[in-house]
Amino acid sequence: MSNVNSADVVVVGAGVSGALLATRLAKAGKSVLLLESGPKLGRDELVERFRTSAFKSDFVSPYPFSPMAPHPRYTPEPNGYLHQAGPHAFNAQYIRMFGGTSWHWAAQLWRFVPGDFHQHSLYGVGKDWPISYDDLEDYYYQAEVIAGVGGSPDNGSPRRKPYPMERVPASWLQQRVTARLAPDFTVLDDSTGRNSRSYDGRPACCGNNNCMPLCPIDAQYHGGLAAQQAVDSGVQVITEAVVYRLEHDAQGKIVAVHYYDWNKTSHRVTGQSFVLAANAIETPKLLLMSVSDKFPQGIANARDNVGRNLCDHPAIGVTFDVDEEIWPGRGPVSPCSIGQFRDGDFRREHAPFRIDISNASQVASVSQELLAEGYFGKQLQEQILFRAARRLSIKNALEQLPDPNNRVTLSDQKDALGLPTPSLYWNVDDYVIKGTAKTKEVYDAIAAKLGGTNIKHSKSGAFSNRQHITGTLSMGRDPANSVTDEWGRAHDHPNLFMVGTGVMPTVGTCNVTLTAMALSLRTADKILQETRNA
């Protein structure tokens, strides 16, 4: 008989990382209990919420919000859930619900390049990982098979096996940009979990151009699918379960987690192993809240490393009008990238970067621009048609070096359950500033090759978040400067593991979810190996 008060493995967080790990453990015969702070909604409900939303440019608007499990909101007004300690705003966007934040993504599932794992050894900056690319290569492929990933094979990450999915056919925008930028710039198919054919019970992409905030037909892989697979594999799931404390014994072994339901009734759950799979902000928050006489700074935080080395991809963008019709808005919103600046000896001097080329419809932004310029009537109609057919938007993903001063702590504010909200300190150093200057040079060269006019760069010094949050639970061999070991195990707690992007020591130049998925599968195998040998 199942027991919701105990399990072999208790997992906190039903996003893609926690769900994949839970599924693997359950299929191997482990009893697994998955606790999710948010609610469960299906894709049909979310699509309807998007259709009726007044803020369709806000990728979080279709997703449920509750003060019992709050997340950052910025529309119509910022809700202030994340306290900004400066000097740059870290406007993270994430969702607390069954399936997690990858509901509202573009399904970019890139591998890191081998040099990303040895950044300090190769280039004298940042830090090295305790593992190499080769340690993850097979797990990368396993994750790609689960998600159905396709892309350009020659993207800087060596492969032993071909992609499990063929690429989605190139849009007209991608075809024209690829042809006109060659040979100076090599445009690659993005590595994406987006079906070009029926795969794993999901249909092929039909070009809705609605990948964000959600694919209306599930042609795109996401955490909701991963979480449902966990349920189908026998994992017990409790939603609306806000974990607020980890309990340990005299030796420091974790023995239970405590959670509030949305009526603020407290529950205690015991287990043999515990896995924290909330995101790279919420997991540090939980660890820092879990104070005791033995661990006055919180669980896994004896050396004050929890929450430190907060990284993202500081991004700048540019828009301009191409001298021919490229018609963005047909097909996937994020089809292709320029990856030739991801690695090289220049990393000693400035941040590497990848350039994303957007295929999102420009009609809404162009219309707002023209109305602000005073256009109306027939001229407005003509100009919308003219600019929306030619407007190109591109953005980069700059690597940020880990800095222990950039961190997640607890604020003085409380949520509806009386729990502290996160406080974020985030700075951008000269390494990024130098990479920004190089990026602007590349942007201008791209615009020139495409006959660009009406060129608009991001405001100087203004960086946006790419929502690729890493570093706050950094893995490493030395407990003095890391939180977890190479398996994601807390240095001070032998049965406490962490998965997700937070354990990644560096952020690289690509979207981070595939690496988190691969690490989660690797951690699951480690847990299974140890429990079999126990």
NUFI-745554 format. One record per residue (C-alpha): residue number from 1; residue in one letter; x, y, z. Coordinates in steps of 0.2 Angstrom, whole numbers, padded with zeros to 4 digits, always signed. Last residue first. Layout:
N
 selum zalum  east north    up
   NUM     A     X     Y     Z
...
//
This chain:
534
 selum zalum  east north    up
   534     A +0119 -0003 +0000
   533     N +0125 -0008 -0017
   532     R +0108 -0006 -0025
   531     T +0105 +0010 -0016
   530     E +0122 +0017 -0022
   529     Q +0119 +0012 -0040
   528     L +0101 +0019 -0040
   527     I +0106 +0036 -0033
   526     K +0121 +0037 -0046
   525     D +0109 +0033 -0060
   524     A +0097 +0047 -0054
   523     T +0112 +0059 -0053
   522     R +0116 +0055 -0071
   521     L +0098 +0057 -0077
   520     S +0098 +0074 -0068
   519     L +0114 +0079 -0076
   518     A +0108 +0076 -0093
   517     M +0092 +0086 -0090
   516     A +0102 +0100 -0083
   515     T +0113 +0100 -0098
   514     L +0098 +0100 -0109
   513     T +0090 +0115 -0099
   512     V +0105 +0127 -0100
   511     N +0102 +0138 -0116
   510     C +0118 +0142 -0124
   509     T +0134 +0152 -0121
   508     G +0142 +0144 -0106
   507     V +0133 +0146 -0089
   506     T +0146 +0140 -0076
   505     P +0147 +0129 -0061
   504     M +0130 +0120 -0065
   503     V +0122 +0114 -0049
   502     G +0109 +0128 -0051
   501     T +0103 +0122 -0068
   500     G +0093 +0107 -0061
   499     V +0097 +0094 -0049
   498     M +0101 +0093 -0030
   497     F +0105 +0078 -0019
   496     L +0104 +0075 -0001
   495     N +0108 +0058 +0006
   494     P +0126 +0061 +0011
   493     H +0123 +0078 +0019
   492     D +0139 +0089 +0021
   491     H +0145 +0090 +0003
   490     A +0127 +0091 -0005
   489     R +0126 +0078 -0019
   488     G +0125 +0084 -0036
   487     W +0134 +0070 -0043
   486     E +0151 +0080 -0046
   485     D +0150 +0086 -0028
   484     T +0138 +0099 -0021
   483     V +0139 +0117 -0013
   482     S +0156 +0123 -0020
   481     N +0170 +0134 -0015
   480     A +0177 +0126 +0002
   479     P +0168 +0110 -0002
   478     D +0182 +0107 -0015
   477     R +0177 +0094 -0029
   476     G +0164 +0105 -0037
   475     M +0146 +0107 -0041
   474     S +0138 +0125 -0039
   473     L +0122 +0126 -0030
   472     T +0119 +0145 -0035
   471     G +0128 +0143 -0051
   470     T +0115 +0144 -0065
   469     I +0100 +0154 -0071
   468     H +0096 +0154 -0090
   467     Q +0082 +0166 -0089
   466     R +0089 +0176 -0104
   465     N +0090 +0191 -0092
   464     S +0091 +0208 -0100
   463     F +0106 +0220 -0100
   462     A +0105 +0239 -0101
   461     G +0122 +0246 -0100
   460     S +0120 +0256 -0117
   459     K +0102 +0254 -0123
   458     S +0099 +0240 -0134
   457     H +0103 +0243 -0152
   456     K +0091 +0250 -0165
   455     I +0095 +0250 -0183
   454     N +0081 +0259 -0194
   453     T +0090 +0252 -0210
   452     G +0099 +0235 -0213
   451     G +0105 +0230 -0230
   450     L +0107 +0212 -0224
   449     K +0126 +0212 -0225
   448     A +0127 +0229 -0216
   447     A +0115 +0223 -0202
   446     I +0126 +0208 -0199
   445     A +0142 +0219 -0198
   444     D +0133 +0230 -0186
   443     Y +0128 +0216 -0175
   442     V +0145 +0209 -0175
   441     E +0153 +0225 -0169
   440     K +0139 +0226 -0156
   439     T +0144 +0208 -0150
   438     K +0162 +0213 -0148
   437     A +0157 +0228 -0137
   436     T +0146 +0216 -0127
   435     G +0160 +0204 -0125
   434     K +0170 +0218 -0117
   433     I +0156 +0222 -0105
   432     V +0154 +0204 -0101
   431     Y +0172 +0202 -0095
   430     D +0172 +0220 -0087
   429     D +0159 +0213 -0074
   428     V +0140 +0213 -0073
   427     N +0133 +0213 -0055
   426     W +0118 +0204 -0047
   425     Y +0112 +0204 -0030
   424     L +0096 +0195 -0028
   423     S +0084 +0194 -0013
   422     P +0072 +0179 -0012
   421     T +0055 +0179 -0002
   420     P +0054 +0174 +0016
   419     L +0040 +0162 +0021
   418     G +0025 +0168 +0030
   417     L +0013 +0158 +0020
   416     A +0006 +0173 +0011
   415     D +0024 +0178 +0006
   414     K +0036 +0187 +0018
   413     Q +0048 +0202 +0015
   412     D +0065 +0204 +0024
   411     S +0074 +0196 +0010
   410     L +0083 +0179 +0010
   409     T +0099 +0177 +0000
   408     V +0103 +0173 -0019
   407     R +0120 +0178 -0025
   406     N +0132 +0188 -0036
   405     N +0146 +0191 -0024
   404     P +0153 +0173 -0027
   403     D +0156 +0178 -0045
   402     P +0155 +0165 -0059
   401     L +0159 +0172 -0076
   400     Q +0145 +0178 -0087
   399     E +0144 +0170 -0104
   398     L +0134 +0181 -0117
   397     A +0118 +0175 -0125
   396     N +0114 +0186 -0139
   395     K +0099 +0194 -0147
   394     I +0092 +0196 -0164
   393     S +0076 +0205 -0171
   392     L +0073 +0207 -0190
   391     R +0060 +0218 -0197
   390     R +0056 +0216 -0215
   389     A +0039 +0210 -0217
   388     A +0033 +0218 -0201
   387     R +0040 +0235 -0208
   386     F +0031 +0235 -0225
   385     L +0014 +0228 -0219
   384     I +0013 +0239 -0204
   383     Q +0018 +0254 -0215
   382     E +0004 +0251 -0227
   381     Q -0009 +0249 -0213
   380     L -0003 +0265 -0204
   379     Q -0003 +0275 -0220
   378     K -0021 +0269 -0224
   377     G -0027 +0276 -0207
   376     F -0015 +0281 -0193
   375     Y +0004 +0285 -0191
   374     G +0009 +0296 -0176
   373     E +0026 +0289 -0172
   372     A +0019 +0280 -0157
   371     L +0006 +0272 -0168
   370     L +0020 +0266 -0179
   369     E +0030 +0258 -0164
   368     Q +0015 +0250 -0157
   367     S +0011 +0242 -0174
   366     V +0029 +0236 -0177
   365     S +0029 +0228 -0160
   364     A +0012 +0219 -0163
   363     V +0016 +0214 -0181
   362     Q +0034 +0207 -0178
   361     S +0030 +0189 -0178
   360     A +0044 +0179 -0170
   359     N +0057 +0172 -0181
   358     S +0071 +0177 -0170
   357     I +0090 +0175 -0174
   356     D +0099 +0170 -0158
   355     I +0118 +0175 -0157
   354     R +0130 +0165 -0146
   353     F +0143 +0173 -0135
   352     P +0160 +0172 -0128
   351     A +0165 +0184 -0115
   350     H +0181 +0194 -0117
   349     E +0200 +0192 -0115
   348     R +0204 +0174 -0111
   347     R +0189 +0169 -0121
   346     F +0198 +0175 -0136
   345     D +0207 +0158 -0136
   344     G +0191 +0151 -0144
   343     D +0173 +0146 -0140
   342     R +0155 +0152 -0143
   341     F +0159 +0165 -0156
   340     Q +0155 +0154 -0171
   339     G +0138 +0150 -0165
   338     I +0126 +0160 -0176
   337     S +0108 +0154 -0172
   336     C +0092 +0147 -0180
   335     P +0074 +0143 -0178
   334     S +0067 +0152 -0163
   333     V +0049 +0157 -0166
   332     P +0045 +0141 -0175
   331     G +0036 +0143 -0192
   330     R +0030 +0159 -0201
   329     G +0031 +0175 -0190
   328     P +0045 +0183 -0198
   327     W +0042 +0188 -0216
   326     I +0059 +0190 -0225
   325     E +0054 +0204 -0237
   324     E +0069 +0213 -0243
   323     D +0081 +0227 -0238
   322     V +0081 +0221 -0220
   321     D +0074 +0232 -0206
   320     F +0083 +0233 -0190
   319     T +0082 +0226 -0172
   318     V +0097 +0224 -0160
   317     G +0099 +0215 -0144
   316     I +0109 +0214 -0128
   315     A +0109 +0199 -0116
   314     P +0117 +0195 -0099
   313     H +0116 +0176 -0099
   312     D +0113 +0171 -0082
   311     C +0124 +0168 -0066
   310     L +0122 +0167 -0047
   309     N +0139 +0163 -0040
   308     R +0133 +0162 -0022
   307     G +0116 +0155 -0017
   306     V +0123 +0142 -0005
   305     N +0142 +0145 -0003
   304     D +0142 +0150 +0016
   303     R +0154 +0137 +0021
   302     A +0142 +0127 +0032
   301     N +0128 +0130 +0019
   300     A +0122 +0113 +0014
   299     I +0107 +0116 +0026
   298     G +0105 +0133 +0033
   297     Q +0117 +0146 +0041
   296     P +0114 +0139 +0059
   295     F +0117 +0121 +0054
   294     K +0119 +0112 +0070
   293     D +0107 +0123 +0080
   292     S +0095 +0123 +0065
   291     V +0092 +0133 +0049
   290     S +0082 +0126 +0034
   289     M +0077 +0143 +0027
   288     L +0094 +0145 +0018
   287     L +0091 +0128 +0010
   286     L +0074 +0132 +0004
   285     K +0079 +0149 -0003
   284     P +0094 +0140 -0012
   283     T +0081 +0129 -0020
   282     E +0069 +0143 -0025
   281     I +0083 +0153 -0035
   280     A +0091 +0139 -0045
   279     N +0075 +0130 -0048
   278     A +0066 +0117 -0038
   277     A +0074 +0100 -0040
   276     L +0080 +0096 -0022
   275     V +0082 +0077 -0021
   274     F +0080 +0067 -0005
   273     S +0086 +0050 -0001
   272     Q +0079 +0037 +0012
   271     G +0063 +0046 +0015
   270     T +0051 +0055 +0027
   269     V +0037 +0067 +0024
   268     R +0030 +0079 +0037
   267     H +0015 +0090 +0034
   266     S +0010 +0107 +0039
   265     T -0007 +0114 +0036
   264     K -0006 +0132 +0028
   263     N -0022 +0129 +0019
   262     W -0012 +0129 +0003
   261     D -0002 +0114 +0009
   260     Y +0013 +0117 +0019
   259     Y +0028 +0106 +0018
   258     H +0041 +0098 +0030
   257     V +0055 +0087 +0023
   256     A +0062 +0072 +0032
   255     V +0077 +0062 +0038
   254     I +0092 +0072 +0030
   253     K +0108 +0065 +0037
   252     G +0118 +0078 +0047
   251     Q +0125 +0066 +0060
   250     A +0112 +0072 +0074
   249     D +0098 +0070 +0062
   248     H +0091 +0082 +0049
   247     E +0075 +0090 +0044
   246     L +0073 +0101 +0028
   245     R +0061 +0115 +0029
   244     Y +0048 +0125 +0019
   243     V +0042 +0113 +0006
   242     V +0026 +0121 -0002
   241     A +0014 +0107 -0007
   240     E +0001 +0113 -0019
   239     T +0004 +0097 -0029
   238     I +0007 +0080 -0022
   237     V +0014 +0068 -0035
   236     Q +0016 +0049 -0032
   235     V +0028 +0042 -0045
   234     G +0021 +0026 -0054
   233     S +0028 +0028 -0071
   232     D +0012 +0037 -0078
   231     V +0015 +0050 -0065
   230     A +0033 +0053 -0070
   229     Q +0027 +0054 -0088
   228     Q +0015 +0067 -0083
   227     A +0030 +0077 -0076
   226     A +0040 +0075 -0092
   225     L +0025 +0081 -0103
   224     G +0022 +0096 -0092
   223     G +0041 +0100 -0092
   222     H +0041 +0103 -0111
   221     Y +0043 +0095 -0128
   220     Q +0036 +0105 -0143
   219     A +0024 +0098 -0155
   218     D +0012 +0099 -0140
   217     I -0002 +0106 -0150
   216     P -0004 +0124 -0143
   215     C +0015 +0126 -0141
   214     L +0016 +0138 -0126
   213     P +0022 +0155 -0121
   212     M +0032 +0154 -0132
   211     C +0032 +0141 -0146
   210     N +0017 +0152 -0154
   209     N +0023 +0153 -0171
   208     N +0009 +0141 -0176
   207     G +0021 +0133 -0189
   206     C +0013 +0115 -0190
   205     C +0026 +0107 -0179
   204     A +0024 +0088 -0180
   203     P +0012 +0079 -0169
   202     R +0015 +0071 -0152
   201     G +0013 +0052 -0147
   200     D +0032 +0049 -0145
   199     Y +0036 +0057 -0161
   198     S +0026 +0063 -0176
   197     R +0037 +0072 -0188
   196     S +0047 +0088 -0188
   195     N +0045 +0088 -0169
   194     R +0052 +0102 -0158
   193     G +0065 +0098 -0144
   192     T +0077 +0110 -0152
   191     S +0095 +0112 -0157
   190     D +0095 +0128 -0167
   189     D +0098 +0126 -0185
   188     L +0115 +0135 -0189
   187     V +0119 +0151 -0197
   186     T +0137 +0153 -0202
   185     F +0143 +0171 -0203
   184     D +0156 +0177 -0215
   183     P +0152 +0165 -0229
   182     A +0137 +0167 -0229
   181     L +0126 +0181 -0221
   180     R +0115 +0182 -0237
   179     A +0111 +0163 -0238
   178     T +0107 +0160 -0220
   177     V +0097 +0176 -0218
   176     R +0086 +0171 -0234
   175     Q +0083 +0153 -0229
   174     Q +0080 +0157 -0210
   173     L +0067 +0171 -0215
   172     W +0059 +0159 -0227
   171     S +0057 +0146 -0213
   170     A +0069 +0131 -0213
   169     P +0061 +0114 -0212
   168     V +0060 +0107 -0194
   167     R +0076 +0097 -0191
   166     E +0077 +0078 -0191
   165     M +0075 +0070 -0174
   164     P +0086 +0058 -0165
   163     Y +0101 +0068 -0168
   162     P +0115 +0058 -0174
   161     K +0126 +0047 -0163
   160     R +0144 +0050 -0156
   159     R +0142 +0069 -0156
   158     P +0155 +0083 -0155
   157     S +0148 +0099 -0149
   156     G +0154 +0114 -0160
   155     N +0138 +0116 -0170
   154     D +0141 +0103 -0184
   153     P +0126 +0092 -0182
   152     S +0114 +0106 -0185
   151     G +0097 +0103 -0176
   150     G +0085 +0090 -0170
   149     V +0079 +0085 -0152
   148     G +0065 +0072 -0148
   147     A +0064 +0076 -0130
   146     I +0067 +0059 -0123
   145     V +0080 +0055 -0136
   144     E +0089 +0072 -0133
   143     A +0090 +0067 -0115
   142     Q +0098 +0051 -0118
   141     Y +0110 +0059 -0130
   140     Y +0115 +0072 -0117
   139     Y +0117 +0058 -0105
   138     D +0129 +0049 -0117
   137     E +0140 +0065 -0119
   136     L +0140 +0069 -0100
   135     D +0156 +0062 -0094
   134     D +0164 +0066 -0111
   133     Y +0160 +0084 -0109
   132     S +0170 +0084 -0093
   131     I +0167 +0083 -0074
   130     P +0172 +0093 -0059
   129     W +0169 +0109 -0069
   128     D +0182 +0121 -0071
   127     K +0181 +0139 -0065
   126     G +0181 +0157 -0072
   125     V +0196 +0163 -0081
   124     G +0213 +0156 -0086
   123     Y +0208 +0151 -0104
   122     L +0210 +0132 -0105
   121     S +0212 +0127 -0087
   120     H +0199 +0140 -0081
   119     Q +0186 +0136 -0094
   118     H +0188 +0117 -0093
   117     F +0169 +0112 -0094
   116     D +0165 +0125 -0107
   115     G +0179 +0120 -0118
   114     P +0169 +0104 -0123
   113     V +0155 +0114 -0130
   112     F +0139 +0114 -0120
   111     R +0124 +0105 -0128
   110     W +0109 +0114 -0134
   109     L +0091 +0111 -0131
   108     Q +0081 +0126 -0137
   107     A +0063 +0121 -0132
   106     A +0057 +0139 -0136
   105     W +0051 +0141 -0118
   104     H +0034 +0143 -0109
   103     W +0031 +0126 -0101
   102     S +0049 +0124 -0097
   101     T +0046 +0134 -0081
   100     G +0039 +0120 -0071
    99     G +0029 +0104 -0076
    98     F +0017 +0105 -0062
    97     M +0017 +0123 -0056
    96     R +0029 +0137 -0050
    95     I +0033 +0147 -0065
    94     Y +0049 +0157 -0069
    93     Q +0055 +0174 -0074
    92     A +0071 +0182 -0067
    91     N +0072 +0200 -0068
    90     F +0090 +0202 -0061
    89     A +0091 +0221 -0060
    88     H +0108 +0227 -0060
    87     P +0117 +0235 -0045
    86     G +0107 +0229 -0036
    85     A +0098 +0221 -0021
    84     Q +0083 +0218 -0031
    83     H +0070 +0209 -0020
    82     L +0061 +0196 -0030
    81     Y +0042 +0195 -0027
    80     G +0041 +0213 -0031
    79     N +0024 +0211 -0040
    78     P +0030 +0221 -0056
    77     E +0015 +0229 -0064
    76     P +0004 +0224 -0079
    75     T +0014 +0213 -0080
    74     Y +0030 +0209 -0071
    73     R +0027 +0194 -0061
    72     P +0040 +0184 -0051
    71     H +0033 +0168 -0043
    70     P +0022 +0165 -0028
    69     A +0017 +0148 -0021
    68     M +0003 +0153 -0008
    67     P +0001 +0170 -0017
    66     S -0006 +0160 -0032
    65     F -0002 +0162 -0050
    64     P -0008 +0151 -0064
    63     Y +0001 +0152 -0081
    62     P -0006 +0160 -0096
    61     S +0002 +0177 -0092
    60     V +0020 +0170 -0090
    59     F +0026 +0174 -0108
    58     D +0020 +0192 -0107
    57     S +0018 +0198 -0125
    56     K +0000 +0191 -0124
    55     F -0005 +0203 -0110
    54     A -0024 +0204 -0111
    53     S -0025 +0185 -0109
    52     T -0041 +0177 -0116
    51     R -0032 +0166 -0129
    50     F -0018 +0163 -0117
    49     R -0030 +0156 -0103
    48     E -0038 +0145 -0117
    47     V -0021 +0138 -0121
    46     L -0017 +0135 -0103
    45     E -0033 +0125 -0100
    44     D -0030 +0114 -0115
    43     R -0012 +0111 -0110
    42     G -0017 +0104 -0093
    41     L -0016 +0112 -0076
    40     K -0008 +0106 -0060
    39     P -0005 +0118 -0045
    38     G +0011 +0125 -0038
    37     S +0023 +0119 -0024
    36     E +0026 +0102 -0031
    35     L +0031 +0087 -0021
    34     L +0036 +0071 -0030
    33     L +0036 +0055 -0020
    32     V +0046 +0040 -0027
    31     S +0045 +0022 -0022
    30     K +0060 +0014 -0031
    29     G +0057 +0000 -0044
    28     A +0069 +0005 -0058
    27     K +0055 +0013 -0067
    26     A +0052 +0024 -0052
    25     L +0070 +0030 -0051
    24     R +0070 +0035 -0070
    23     T +0053 +0044 -0068
    22     A +0059 +0053 -0053
    21     L +0075 +0059 -0061
    20     L +0065 +0065 -0077
    19     A +0052 +0074 -0066
    18     G +0064 +0083 -0055
    17     S +0074 +0090 -0070
    16     V +0058 +0094 -0080
    15     G +0049 +0103 -0067
    14     A +0040 +0094 -0053
    13     G +0050 +0101 -0038
    12     V +0055 +0093 -0022
    11     V +0059 +0074 -0024
    10     V +0057 +0062 -0010
     9     V +0066 +0045 -0013
     8     D +0062 +0028 -0004
     7     A +0045 +0035 +0001
     6     S +0036 +0041 +0016
     5     N +0020 +0051 +0021
     4     V +0011 +0048 +0005
     3     N +0011 +0029 +0009
     2     S +0007 +0017 -0005
     1     M +0000 +0000 +0000
//
